[in-house]
């Protein structure tokens, strides 16, 4: 079976698995999401097995599992509308297929130069932001205490930051500097979530604020690893955060 056929089959299987989680009783839905994570990991390992070698088992394969988990928990928040759920399923399948293509490029690019690597970085970065939005929206919707929000956002951010930073150089190991930078990004995201927990803003603005912070932090660090962190580049990422802060300020409903 060709790679693309395996990617397509895996995407279809996982789309039906995602649909199945919606029929799990409400009290067990988080357990269903956890099960989906491991199922996605196993299916993804099968789909990408030919190119997996060592470090990819903890950097590349979990990417698809995180995506499935993020969409699953966000899926629960959607209104009971058949059309919206079908649209999410279709988009999920497309996104999963894109992740497989991206992950395959990461795995192959370790051994030889691939022209599509830059495009893979772009797609991977966009999906990382999407995963962050889904997780953040779900976490804030639970109305947990501020410390729980911070821990949850930090824990979901760390593996994504680690993959994004590791994918720049695609080494056979994770450098300590990459590991520490991923921790720093996760801590910053967690601290931002704690601050947001005290402010009277909507779920969407809160989630976009986390996404904006991650976009700025990861964008600057990735540019630095590429050796392309210039003043204009830093300002481009910072300007996005400034715009989000402005929107943040005008939407706060002080009482």
Backbone as CSV, one residue per row, in Angstrom:
resi,resn,N_x,N_y,N_z,CA_x,CA_y,CA_z,C_x,C_y,C_z
1,UNK,0.847,-1.202,0.000,0.000,0.000,0.000,0.880,1.249,0.000
2,UNK,0.572,2.182,-0.870,1.339,3.411,-0.950,1.091,4.303,0.266
3,UNK,2.051,5.219,0.485,1.956,6.099,1.651,0.668,6.916,1.647
4,UNK,0.383,7.532,0.518,-0.802,8.401,0.469,-2.085,7.610,0.708
5,UNK,-2.099,6.376,0.257,-3.270,5.537,0.505,-3.397,5.226,1.999
6,UNK,-2.265,4.973,2.652,-2.280,4.727,4.100,-2.710,5.981,4.848
7,UNK,-2.237,7.134,4.385,-2.614,8.395,5.031,-4.112,8.645,4.891
8,UNK,-4.629,8.382,3.691,-6.055,8.603,3.441,-6.905,7.642,4.267
9,UNK,-6.517,6.369,4.298,-7.268,5.378,5.065,-7.233,5.710,6.553
10,UNK,-6.077,6.097,7.051,-5.946,6.443,8.468,-6.808,7.648,8.819
11,UNK,-6.830,8.640,7.931,-7.644,9.837,8.168,-9.121,9.492,8.237
12,UNK,-9.573,8.596,7.355,-10.980,8.186,7.348,-11.326,7.406,8.614
13,UNK,-10.457,6.476,8.990,-10.694,5.677,10.191,-10.783,6.570,11.426
14,UNK,-9.881,7.531,11.533,-9.868,8.404,12.701,-11.044,9.372,12.697
15,UNK,-11.529,9.727,11.518,-12.725,10.577,11.449,-13.926,9.850,12.029
16,UNK,-14.047,8.566,11.699,-15.142,7.777,12.271,-14.931,7.555,13.775
17,UNK,-13.664,7.418,14.177,-13.375,7.274,15.604,-13.776,8.541,16.361
18,UNK,-13.498,9.701,15.758,-13.912,10.968,16.366,-15.423,11.036,16.486
19,UNK,-16.117,10.611,15.443,-17.575,10.596,15.485,-18.070,9.682,16.597
20,UNK,-17.371,8.562,16.803,-17.773,7.619,17.836,-17.681,8.202,19.227
21,UNK,-16.722,9.115,19.457,-16.586,9.708,20.793,-17.797,10.550,21.160
22,UNK,-18.543,11.004,20.165,-19.699,11.845,20.444,-20.882,11.062,21.001
23,UNK,-20.805,9.742,20.912,-21.880,8.892,21.437,-21.510,8.281,22.780
24,UNK,-20.372,8.690,23.306,-19.976,8.254,24.643,-20.782,9.051,25.668
25,UNK,-21.277,8.416,26.731,-22.018,9.161,27.769,-21.212,10.353,28.282
26,UNK,-21.920,11.412,28.641,-21.284,12.670,29.020,-20.239,12.490,30.119
27,UNK,-20.525,11.639,31.093,-19.606,11.449,32.219,-18.304,10.772,31.808
28,UNK,-18.289,10.150,30.634,-17.107,9.399,30.199,-16.470,9.996,28.949
29,UNK,-16.846,11.212,28.593,-16.341,11.777,27.338,-14.858,12.109,27.396
30,UNK,-14.381,12.566,28.543,-12.948,12.824,28.659,-12.158,11.524,28.571
31,UNK,-12.730,10.456,29.111,-12.102,9.149,28.984,-12.103,8.716,27.515
32,UNK,-13.194,9.012,26.811,-13.266,8.703,25.384,-12.224,9.473,24.588
33,UNK,-11.985,10.720,24.978,-10.968,11.532,24.312,-9.577,10.964,24.561
34,UNK,-9.332,10.518,25.803,-8.045,9.900,26.120,-7.833,8.632,25.303
35,UNK,-8.900,7.850,25.149,-8.809,6.635,24.338,-8.533,6.990,22.880
36,UNK,-9.173,8.058,22.394,-8.942,8.502,21.023,-7.488,8.903,20.816
37,UNK,-6.885,9.503,21.832,-5.470,9.890,21.743,-4.599,8.667,21.459
38,UNK,-4.803,7.600,22.221,-3.969,6.405,22.052,-4.295,5.673,20.748
39,UNK,-5.566,5.672,20.367,-5.941,5.065,19.089,-5.290,5.821,17.940
40,UNK,-5.321,7.142,18.011,-4.705,7.962,16.966,-3.201,7.746,16.909
41,UNK,-2.590,7.635,18.079,-1.148,7.379,18.117,-0.826,6.053,17.422
42,UNK,-1.616,5.010,17.720,-1.368,3.699,17.123,-1.594,3.719,15.614
43,UNK,-2.677,4.327,15.185,-2.978,4.401,13.747,-1.911,5.218,13.020
44,UNK,-1.479,6.315,13.636,-0.463,7.173,13.024,0.880,6.454,12.946
45,UNK,1.186,5.673,13.977,2.425,4.900,13.963,2.419,3.911,12.808
46,UNK,1.270,3.318,12.546,1.144,2.397,11.402,1.298,3.146,10.080
47,UNK,0.667,4.311,9.979,0.703,5.063,8.728,2.096,5.590,8.406
48,UNK,2.854,5.952,9.448,4.171,6.578,9.258,5.331,5.624,9.543
49,UNK,5.035,4.359,9.793,6.027,3.425,10.311,7.301,3.344,9.467
50,UNK,7.160,3.409,8.154,8.315,3.246,7.264,9.386,4.305,7.503
51,UNK,8.979,5.487,7.933,9.926,6.593,8.078,10.305,6.876,9.521
52,UNK,9.697,6.176,10.462,9.974,6.453,11.868,11.296,5.830,12.288
53,UNK,12.084,6.615,12.994,13.401,6.133,13.403,13.842,6.859,14.672
54,UNK,13.563,6.265,15.808,14.039,6.832,17.064,13.202,7.982,17.586
55,UNK,13.722,9.194,17.482,13.137,10.360,18.126,11.751,10.702,17.598
56,UNK,11.433,10.277,16.358,10.128,10.608,15.777,8.964,10.010,16.568
57,UNK,9.233,8.958,17.336,8.166,8.332,18.115,7.631,9.267,19.200
58,UNK,8.452,10.241,19.636,7.986,11.172,20.672,7.894,12.612,20.172
59,UNK,8.259,12.838,18.917,8.161,14.193,18.370,7.158,14.292,17.229
60,UNK,7.163,13.323,16.332,6.311,13.387,15.140,4.955,12.720,15.364
61,UNK,4.977,11.477,15.848,3.729,10.711,15.976,2.711,11.366,16.917
62,UNK,3.123,11.913,18.071,2.129,12.521,18.976,1.410,13.739,18.391
63,UNK,1.958,14.325,17.333,1.345,15.523,16.754,-0.085,15.239,16.308
64,UNK,-0.281,14.133,15.604,-1.619,13.777,15.134,-2.532,13.423,16.293
65,UNK,-1.971,12.784,17.341,-2.779,12.417,18.507,-3.245,13.655,19.268
66,UNK,-2.392,14.651,19.380,-2.780,15.906,20.020,-3.873,16.613,19.231
67,UNK,-3.733,16.571,17.910,-4.743,17.189,17.039,-6.100,16.510,17.230
68,UNK,-6.113,15.183,17.243,-7.363,14.445,17.425,-7.992,14.755,18.779
69,UNK,-7.175,14.812,19.829,-7.690,15.103,21.172,-8.262,16.514,21.250
70,UNK,-7.567,17.470,20.639,-8.027,18.862,20.669,-9.361,19.017,19.953
71,UNK,-9.486,18.398,18.787,-10.749,18.481,18.044,-11.855,17.760,18.801
72,UNK,-11.515,16.644,19.445,-12.520,15.865,20.172,-13.135,16.661,21.314
73,UNK,-12.299,17.289,22.137,-12.846,18.049,23.275,-13.595,19.290,22.791
74,UNK,-13.131,19.889,21.699,-13.828,21.053,21.146,-15.151,20.629,20.518
75,UNK,-15.180,19.430,19.960,-16.373,18.879,19.314,-17.546,18.817,20.281
76,UNK,-17.233,18.554,21.558,-18.285,18.464,22.573,-18.990,19.800,22.788
77,UNK,-18.289,20.894,22.502,-18.829,22.224,22.777,-19.735,22.731,21.665
78,UNK,-19.742,22.041,20.532,-20.553,22.488,19.410,-22.030,22.256,19.679
79,UNK,-22.895,23.092,19.113,-24.334,22.891,19.292,-24.785,21.597,18.622
80,UNK,-25.895,21.076,19.083,-26.427,19.831,18.514,-26.997,20.107,17.134
81,UNK,-26.089,20.364,16.220,-26.469,20.664,14.840,-25.736,19.696,13.920
82,UNK,-26.496,18.905,13.176,-25.901,17.869,12.339,-24.954,18.450,11.302
83,UNK,-25.334,19.562,10.698,-24.517,20.166,9.656,-23.157,20.605,10.191
84,UNK,-23.158,21.269,11.353,-21.900,21.744,11.925,-20.987,20.583,12.280
85,UNK,-21.558,19.502,12.786,-20.750,18.343,13.150,-20.156,17.658,11.913
86,UNK,-20.931,17.614,10.830,-20.422,17.020,9.589,-19.282,17.859,9.035
87,UNK,-19.434,19.184,9.097,-18.385,20.078,8.606,-17.098,19.870,9.394
88,UNK,-17.229,19.751,10.733,-16.048,19.537,11.578,-15.392,18.205,11.240
89,UNK,-16.187,17.173,11.001,-15.632,15.863,10.653,-14.839,15.924,9.356
90,UNK,-15.395,16.607,8.364,-14.711,16.732,7.065,-13.410,17.507,7.237
91,UNK,-13.480,18.622,7.947,-12.276,19.430,8.170,-11.247,18.665,9.001
92,UNK,-11.735,17.858,9.949,-10.822,17.040,10.751,-10.057,16.060,9.868
93,UNK,-10.780,15.388,8.972,-10.136,14.434,8.080,-9.101,15.094,7.190
94,UNK,-9.440,16.270,6.665,-8.493,17.007,5.825,-7.270,17.422,6.626
95,UNK,-7.504,17.919,7.843,-6.396,18.328,8.702,-5.496,17.166,9.072
96,UNK,-6.103,16.000,9.351,-5.303,14.824,9.698,-4.447,14.390,8.514
97,UNK,-5.010,14.431,7.327,-4.241,14.069,6.132,-3.064,15.030,5.947
98,UNK,-3.310,16.313,6.180,-2.235,17.315,6.071,-1.151,17.062,7.112
99,UNK,-1.551,16.634,8.311,-0.574,16.329,9.365,0.287,15.141,8.951
100,UNK,-0.321,14.138,8.342,0.458,12.975,7.902,1.480,13.363,6.838
101,UNK,1.067,14.208,5.911,2.008,14.668,4.888,3.146,15.465,5.528
102,UNK,2.789,16.328,6.463,3.793,17.139,7.159,4.742,16.268,7.972
103,UNK,4.183,15.325,8.723,5.000,14.432,9.543,5.924,13.586,8.680
104,UNK,5.431,13.141,7.545,6.252,12.347,6.635,7.438,13.162,6.115
105,UNK,7.189,14.427,5.818,8.271,15.309,5.345,9.307,15.501,6.443
106,UNK,8.857,15.697,7.685,9.788,15.840,8.800,10.678,14.604,8.928
107,UNK,10.051,13.428,8.851,10.802,12.190,9.028,11.819,11.976,7.909
108,UNK,11.419,12.269,6.681,12.308,12.061,5.535,13.403,13.120,5.486
109,UNK,13.070,14.358,5.880,14.022,15.468,5.777,15.204,15.311,6.725
110,UNK,15.125,14.379,7.658,16.269,14.133,8.541,17.462,13.572,7.779
111,UNK,17.176,12.898,6.668,18.223,12.192,5.942,18.596,12.845,4.621
112,UNK,17.706,13.657,4.073,18.038,14.322,2.808,17.243,15.621,2.689
113,UNK,17.746,16.510,1.862,17.115,17.815,1.681,15.831,17.666,0.865
114,UNK,14.762,18.281,1.359,13.470,18.238,0.682,12.977,19.664,0.488
115,UNK,12.589,19.980,-0.716,12.145,21.343,-1.016,10.843,21.695,-0.311
116,UNK,10.047,20.684,0.018,8.750,20.930,0.654,8.858,21.165,2.154
117,UNK,10.073,21.140,2.704,10.225,21.274,4.152,9.696,22.614,4.652
118,UNK,9.945,23.671,3.910,9.469,24.987,4.323,7.942,25.021,4.383
119,UNK,7.305,24.413,3.381,5.843,24.347,3.377,5.342,23.513,4.553
120,UNK,6.077,22.431,4.885,5.702,21.591,6.018,5.778,22.372,7.320
121,UNK,6.813,23.207,7.454,6.934,24.037,8.652,5.739,24.984,8.788
122,UNK,5.332,25.560,7.664,4.197,26.486,7.684,2.911,25.775,8.091
123,UNK,2.662,24.618,7.461,1.450,23.848,7.785,1.477,23.388,9.238
124,UNK,2.633,22.896,9.674,2.758,22.436,11.052,2.514,23.554,12.049
125,UNK,3.011,24.747,11.741,2.837,25.887,12.628,1.367,26.291,12.707
126,UNK,0.687,26.304,11.580,-0.731,26.669,11.550,-1.579,25.662,12.332
127,UNK,-1.276,24.381,12.165,-2.041,23.360,12.888,-1.749,23.436,14.382
128,UNK,-0.522,23.771,14.745,-0.178,23.961,16.156,-1.029,25.066,16.772
129,UNK,-1.188,26.167,16.061,-2.023,27.266,16.554,-3.486,26.836,16.653
130,UNK,-3.927,26.027,15.694,-5.310,25.542,15.717,-5.540,24.622,16.913
131,UNK,-4.597,23.726,17.171,-4.696,22.840,18.332,-4.751,23.654,19.624
132,UNK,-3.903,24.674,19.694,-3.874,25.530,20.880,-5.210,26.230,21.090
133,UNK,-5.811,26.688,20.003,-7.110,27.355,20.108,-8.173,26.395,20.637
134,UNK,-8.208,25.183,20.094,-9.210,24.207,20.529,-9.035,23.856,22.006
135,UNK,-7.800,23.576,22.403,-7.547,23.230,23.804,-7.876,24.411,24.733
136,UNK,-7.464,25.612,24.345,-7.694,26.793,25.184,-9.181,27.072,25.340
137,UNK,-9.906,26.982,24.243,-11.339,27.230,24.284,-12.031,26.235,25.212
138,UNK,-11.600,24.993,25.147,-12.189,23.962,25.992,-11.854,24.182,27.460
139,UNK,-10.584,24.483,27.747,-10.151,24.689,29.133,-10.923,25.836,29.773
140,UNK,-11.005,26.965,29.088,-11.708,28.119,29.659,-13.211,27.879,29.787
141,UNK,-13.759,27.011,28.943,-15.196,26.728,29.019,-15.568,25.949,30.269
142,UNK,-14.584,25.266,30.874,-14.852,24.504,32.088,-14.947,25.396,33.334
143,UNK,-14.482,26.647,33.213,-14.511,27.593,34.331,-13.782,27.040,35.560
144,UNK,-12.616,26.487,35.310,-11.779,25.972,36.390,-11.148,27.124,37.174
145,UNK,-10.573,26.834,38.343,-9.800,27.852,39.064,-8.615,28.321,38.216
146,UNK,-8.082,29.490,38.506,-7.026,30.078,37.688,-5.795,29.176,37.609
147,UNK,-5.459,28.513,38.721,-4.258,27.671,38.721,-4.444,26.434,37.845
148,UNK,-5.675,25.910,37.806,-5.952,24.752,36.950,-5.872,25.148,35.476
149,UNK,-6.373,26.340,35.145,-6.255,26.835,33.765,-4.794,26.945,33.355
150,UNK,-3.981,27.491,34.245,-2.567,27.660,33.940,-1.859,26.341,33.702
151,UNK,-2.134,25.364,34.568,-1.493,24.051,34.433,-1.950,23.362,33.151
152,UNK,-3.254,23.411,32.875,-3.796,22.739,31.686,-3.226,23.339,30.407
153,UNK,-3.192,24.665,30.326,-2.672,25.320,29.118,-1.180,25.047,28.960
154,UNK,-0.441,25.077,30.060,1.000,24.806,29.989,1.268,23.379,29.519
155,UNK,0.498,22.425,30.042,0.708,21.019,29.694,0.368,20.735,28.234
156,UNK,-0.653,21.377,27.709,-1.013,21.152,26.304,-0.101,21.922,25.351
157,UNK,0.517,22.989,25.848,1.398,23.798,25.003,2.784,23.180,24.858
158,UNK,3.282,22.566,25.924,4.660,22.060,25.924,4.976,21.109,24.763
159,UNK,4.198,20.022,24.546,4.561,19.111,23.452,4.503,19.766,22.083
160,UNK,3.599,20.724,21.915,3.512,21.410,20.626,4.718,22.314,20.399
161,UNK,5.116,23.024,21.452,6.296,23.879,21.344,7.545,23.044,21.086
162,UNK,7.623,21.891,21.741,8.784,21.014,21.573,8.896,20.542,20.128
163,UNK,7.776,20.118,19.535,7.791,19.657,18.149,8.139,20.790,17.196
164,UNK,7.549,21.961,17.420,7.802,23.099,16.524,9.271,23.490,16.533
165,UNK,9.881,23.508,17.704,11.288,23.904,17.808,12.210,22.798,17.303
166,UNK,11.874,21.546,17.594,12.698,20.426,17.121,12.676,20.315,15.599
167,UNK,11.542,20.623,15.001,11.391,20.446,13.551,12.248,21.410,12.736
168,UNK,12.805,22.431,13.366,13.638,23.390,12.632,14.917,22.717,12.140
169,UNK,15.566,21.954,13.013,16.830,21.321,12.661,16.705,19.811,12.454
170,UNK,15.637,19.202,12.964,15.348,17.778,12.734,16.540,16.884,13.081
171,UNK,17.029,17.020,14.287,18.148,16.192,14.729,17.648,14.843,15.244
172,UNK,18.597,13.920,15.460,18.256,12.603,15.979,18.018,12.618,17.482
173,UNK,18.111,13.783,18.082,17.880,13.925,19.507,17.302,15.314,19.769
174,UNK,16.887,15.541,21.004,16.359,16.850,21.389,17.421,17.571,22.208
175,UNK,17.936,18.665,21.679,18.937,19.441,22.405,18.345,19.987,23.706
176,UNK,19.202,20.146,24.704,18.743,20.718,25.970,18.170,22.115,25.772
177,UNK,18.795,22.884,24.875,18.312,24.248,24.639,16.890,24.232,24.085
178,UNK,16.594,23.275,23.193,15.251,23.157,22.636,14.264,22.770,23.734
179,UNK,14.672,21.845,24.568,13.816,21.382,25.663,13.503,22.524,26.622
180,UNK,14.514,23.286,26.992,14.312,24.401,27.919,13.466,25.514,27.284
181,UNK,13.672,25.761,26.001,12.865,26.772,25.319,11.398,26.357,25.264
182,UNK,11.152,25.056,25.031,9.773,24.563,25.014,9.129,24.725,26.387
183,UNK,9.894,24.456,27.441,9.384,24.658,28.807,9.061,26.129,29.034
184,UNK,9.945,27.009,28.574,9.730,28.447,28.757,8.454,28.903,28.054
185,UNK,8.240,28.414,26.844,7.028,28.772,26.095,5.787,28.265,26.830
186,UNK,5.857,27.034,27.334,4.723,26.464,28.060,4.426,27.249,29.339
187,UNK,5.474,27.635,30.051,5.288,28.416,31.279,4.668,29.773,30.970
188,UNK,5.146,30.422,29.918,4.581,31.711,29.514,3.099,31.576,29.156
189,UNK,2.760,30.506,28.420,1.358,30.281,28.053,0.517,30.029,29.297
190,UNK,1.068,29.266,30.246,0.347,29.009,31.485,0.138,30.275,32.304
191,UNK,1.159,31.105,32.374,1.037,32.367,33.108,0.012,33.287,32.445
192,UNK,0.015,33.302,31.132,-0.966,34.119,30.412,-2.379,33.624,30.697
193,UNK,-2.545,32.300,30.742,-3.858,31.726,31.046,-4.317,32.117,32.449
194,UNK,-3.380,32.173,33.387,-3.719,32.572,34.757,-4.215,34.015,34.791
195,UNK,-3.512,34.900,34.086,-3.922,36.308,34.037,-5.301,36.440,33.407
196,UNK,-5.513,35.721,32.304,-6.786,35.798,31.590,-7.939,35.302,32.464
197,UNK,-7.644,34.361,33.349,-8.689,33.782,34.207,-9.353,34.822,35.110
198,UNK,-8.669,35.928,35.375,-9.204,36.964,36.258,-9.944,38.072,35.497
199,UNK,-9.965,37.978,34.168,-10.548,39.057,33.371,-11.892,38.657,32.781
200,UNK,-12.841,39.582,32.752,-14.187,39.296,32.225,-14.236,39.407,30.699
201,UNK,-13.716,38.413,30.024,-13.716,38.408,28.558,-14.349,37.118,28.060
202,UNK,-14.702,37.107,26.777,-15.364,35.945,26.205,-14.379,34.795,25.992
203,UNK,-14.935,33.601,25.798,-14.108,32.423,25.554,-13.235,32.594,24.315
204,UNK,-13.818,33.166,23.274,-13.101,33.284,22.009,-11.920,34.243,22.129
205,UNK,-12.116,35.358,22.795,-11.022,36.311,22.975,-9.936,35.715,23.862
206,UNK,-10.355,34.991,24.908,-9.385,34.344,25.786,-8.541,33.332,25.019
207,UNK,-9.198,32.533,24.199,-8.485,31.521,23.411,-7.558,32.161,22.393
208,UNK,-8.043,33.205,21.722,-7.218,33.892,20.732,-6.016,34.574,21.393
209,UNK,-6.175,34.996,22.632,-5.048,35.608,23.342,-3.935,34.591,23.578
210,UNK,-4.315,33.369,23.945,-3.323,32.302,24.127,-2.657,31.978,22.793
211,UNK,-3.460,31.895,21.744,-2.922,31.611,20.409,-1.959,32.708,19.968
212,UNK,-2.344,33.958,20.219,-1.477,35.075,19.843,-0.155,35.059,20.589
213,UNK,-0.224,34.743,21.885,1.005,34.657,22.664,1.915,33.545,22.165
214,UNK,1.322,32.395,21.828,2.110,31.278,21.314,2.693,31.610,19.939
215,UNK,1.887,32.264,19.110,2.363,32.671,17.777,3.592,33.568,17.886
216,UNK,3.533,34.518,18.793,4.651,35.454,18.946,5.890,34.762,19.509
217,UNK,5.711,33.994,20.577,6.852,33.336,21.226,7.511,32.313,20.310
218,UNK,6.699,31.425,19.722,7.263,30.408,18.850,7.836,31.009,17.575
219,UNK,7.153,32.022,17.042,7.641,32.653,15.823,9.028,33.246,16.003
220,UNK,9.236,33.918,17.112,10.542,34.530,17.390,11.609,33.461,17.613
221,UNK,11.273,32.424,18.376,12.252,31.367,18.657,12.602,30.572,17.398
222,UNK,11.602,30.268,16.582,11.860,29.534,15.336,12.714,30.370,14.387
223,UNK,12.427,31.666,14.302,13.236,32.549,13.450,14.679,32.600,13.942
224,UNK,14.855,32.582,15.258,16.202,32.581,15.826,16.943,31.292,15.464
225,UNK,16.255,30.164,15.530,16.877,28.886,15.192,17.232,28.814,13.710
226,UNK,16.421,29.463,12.888,16.705,29.523,11.452,17.831,30.513,11.135
227,UNK,18.207,31.324,12.128,19.209,32.362,11.890,18.649,33.551,11.134
228,UNK,17.339,33.773,11.254,16.683,34.847,10.503,15.900,35.787,11.424
229,UNK,16.374,35.923,12.657,15.692,36.809,13.591,16.256,38.219,13.454
230,UNK,15.636,38.996,12.583,16.028,40.384,12.386,15.019,41.300,13.088
231,UNK,15.349,42.572,13.143,14.461,43.515,13.831,13.076,43.533,13.198
232,UNK,13.010,43.536,11.859,11.710,43.562,11.182,10.903,42.307,11.488
233,UNK,11.603,41.171,11.548,10.913,39.911,11.846,10.308,39.944,13.243
234,UNK,11.092,40.417,14.204,10.602,40.499,15.578,9.389,41.422,15.671
235,UNK,9.439,42.540,14.939,8.328,43.484,14.968,7.075,42.892,14.313
236,UNK,7.260,42.072,13.296,6.111,41.445,12.638,5.355,40.546,13.611
237,UNK,6.111,39.745,14.366,5.454,38.880,15.350,4.896,39.691,16.507
238,UNK,5.629,40.691,16.949,5.172,41.515,18.066,3.913,42.304,17.697
239,UNK,3.811,42.726,16.431,2.647,43.509,16.009,1.362,42.706,16.119
240,UNK,1.456,41.400,15.850,0.276,40.544,15.991,-0.183,40.532,17.447
241,UNK,0.764,40.426,18.355,0.441,40.422,19.778,-0.133,41.766,20.211
242,UNK,0.372,42.855,19.638,-0.139,44.189,19.964,-1.591,44.333,19.513
243,UNK,-1.893,43.832,18.324,-3.269,43.883,17.815,-4.204,43.085,18.726
244,UNK,-3.748,41.901,19.153,-4.565,41.074,20.036,-4.778,41.761,21.385
245,UNK,-3.738,42.420,21.900,-3.877,43.154,23.162,-4.883,44.289,23.025
246,UNK,-4.871,44.940,21.852,-5.834,46.019,21.618,-7.256,45.476,21.623
247,UNK,-7.449,44.343,20.920,-8.772,43.718,20.908,-9.155,43.261,22.304
248,UNK,-8.162,42.769,23.017,-8.343,42.338,24.403,-8.867,43.503,25.244
249,UNK,-8.249,44.663,25.110,-8.592,45.835,25.909,-10.014,46.318,25.612
250,UNK,-10.373,46.333,24.336,-11.682,46.880,23.965,-12.839,45.906,24.229
251,UNK,-12.523,44.631,24.469,-13.612,43.670,24.719,-13.787,43.310,26.181
252,UNK,-12.884,43.793,27.037,-13.038,43.527,28.468,-14.268,44.261,28.997
253,UNK,-15.140,43.531,29.664,-16.386,44.115,30.179,-16.232,44.354,31.681
254,UNK,-15.629,45.466,32.011,-15.418,45.779,33.424,-16.742,46.089,34.112
255,UNK,-16.853,45.651,35.348,-18.062,45.925,36.126,-17.718,46.694,37.380
